Amino acid sequence: MRLDDKTREIIKSEVASQFGVKAIVRLFGSRADDTQLGGDIDLLIEPSEPLAHRIQEECRLSARLYIKLGGRKVDVLIKDPLKSLQPIHEQALRNGIVL
């Protein structure tokens, strides 16, 4: 995993603040692979309850993390427990690392 401790703590803190402490955060994509270089931060969030406005919540968390992490690009996906999984969700669940 190519995230330092401070970055991981900021991510976990912001997710807990927005979705509660029971939300699961997974890092996936190039940052989860120690053999790759660069790349943005890709996160899959699994909230403990369904969200009424999933897309707005994804954008809100992404913006908050962008600011807190000094302008680093963060892509946020939220897994809706009431909807079927998309291929990107399946990949993130299969290859992601829980923070």
C-alpha positions in Angstrom: 0.0 0.0 0.0 1.4 3.4 -1.0 -0.1 5.7 1.6 1.7 7.0 4.6 0.2 6.8 8.1 -0.8 10.5 8.2 -2.8 10.1 4.9 -4.5 7.0 6.1 -5.5 8.6 9.3 -6.9 11.7 7.5 -8.9 9.5 5.2 -10.3 7.3 8.0 -11.2 10.4 10.1 -13.0 12.1 7.3 -15.0 9.0 6.4 -15.9 8.4 10.0 -17.0 12.1 10.3 -19.2 11.8 7.2 -20.5 8.2 7.4 -19.9 7.1 11.0 -17.3 4.9 12.6 -18.9 1.7 11.2 -18.2 2.6 7.6 -15.5 0.5 5.9 -12.9 2.2 3.8 -11.0 0.3 1.1 -8.1 1.6 -0.9 -7.9 0.1 -4.4 -6.3 0.8 -7.7 -2.7 1.7 -8.2 -2.1 3.0 -4.7 -3.0 -0.4 -3.3 -0.2 -1.9 -5.5 3.4 -1.4 -4.2 4.8 -2.2 -7.7 3.1 0.7 -9.4 4.0 4.4 -9.4 2.0 7.6 -9.0 -1.8 7.6 -9.4 -4.6 9.2 -7.6 -6.2 7.7 -4.4 -9.1 5.4 -5.2 -11.5 4.6 -2.3 -14.5 2.4 -1.9 -16.7 3.3 1.0 -19.1 0.9 2.5 -21.5 2.8 4.8 -23.4 1.0 7.5 -26.7 2.3 6.1 -28.1 3.2 2.7 -27.7 6.8 1.6 -30.4 9.0 0.1 -27.9 11.0 -2.0 -25.0 8.7 -2.9 -23.5 10.8 -5.7 -23.6 14.0 -3.6 -21.9 12.2 -0.7 -19.2 10.8 -3.0 -18.5 14.3 -4.3 -18.5 15.9 -0.8 -16.0 13.4 0.6 -13.8 13.6 -2.5 -13.7 17.4 -2.1 -13.0 17.3 1.6 -10.2 14.9 1.1 -8.7 16.9 -1.8 -8.5 19.9 0.6 -7.2 18.0 3.6 -4.6 16.2 1.6 -3.2 19.3 0.0 -4.7 18.9 -3.5 -4.2 15.2 -4.0 -6.8 13.8 -6.3 -9.1 11.3 -4.6 -11.8 9.2 -6.4 -14.6 8.1 -4.1 -17.1 5.3 -4.8 -19.8 4.4 -2.3 -21.2 0.9 -2.3 -25.0 1.1 -2.0 -26.1 -2.0 -0.1 -29.5 -1.9 -1.8 -28.2 -2.0 -5.4 -26.4 -4.6 -7.4 -22.6 -4.3 -7.6 -21.0 -2.8 -10.7 -17.8 -4.3 -12.0 -15.7 -1.5 -10.4 -17.2 -2.3 -7.0 -16.4 -6.0 -7.5 -12.8 -5.2 -8.4 -12.4 -2.9 -5.4 -13.9 -5.5 -3.0 -11.7 -8.2 -4.5 -8.4 -6.3 -4.6 -8.9 -3.4 -2.1 -7.2 -3.0 1.2 -9.2 -2.1 4.2 -7.7 1.0 5.9 
